[in-house]
Every structure is written in structure tokens, then in C-alpha cells.
Amino acid sequence: MKHPTGRSVLPGGVLSLGQLAAEDLKTALEDYEISGKTNSLTAWKNKWLIKDSGGDYAFDGYHTNQKMLAAADIYETYLEELNKLNLYDYDDMILRAN
């Protein structure tokens, strides 16, 4: 589905990668404010950023995308197993009730 701005709209409860990165950064900053140590910020940088050919930091879309694809594969397998066993999860129960 497209938003009037032309951007894709994700299903309810699904965060974009930008939102996930921002939430992780917010948590890392809160940890820093409490502890005064930069360990959480370093972990955030290592998780979300990569140095480009010019030595500047940029979002590491490839590795993050690989993680998301792996998660999607796991979820697809989960759904296939549920279907094979004629089961459904709680969210499916709500959707089927409408």
C-alpha cells in the first residue's frame, strides 16, 4: 500500500529500518546517559553503520537487509508449518474474526 506521499506503508506494528535504527540509537543514548560509557553507542555504530570507500560512515543496508531476509525466511517456514498442522497464531485469529 502507498501513502499519499508515495512512500510504502508497512502493516501495523511493523517498523521501517529507519525507525528500528532510531529506536536502537535512542536506547544506546539512554544507556550512555546513565552509565557515561560509550559501549552502547559503539555497539549501535557496529550494528547499523559501515565505512564507505571514502572512510565516511553510511548505513549498512546490505547486512541489515540480509538479516531481514533471514527473518522473513524463518517467518515463512513458521507459517508453512502452522498451515501444515491446520493451526494459526493469535494475530490470525483476530483477522479471521473480522
Residue pairs with C-beta under 8 A, 6 or more apart in sequence:
1 8
1 9
2 8
2 9
3 9
10 16
15 23
17 59
17 61
17 64
17 68
21 48
21 59
24 44
24 47
24 48
25 44
25 48
27 40
28 40
28 41
28 43
28 44
29 40
29 41
31 39
31 40
32 38
32 40
32 41
45 57
48 59
48 60
48 64
49 57
49 58
49 59
49 60
50 57
50 58
50 59
50 60
50 63
51 57
51 58
52 58
82 88
82 89
88 96
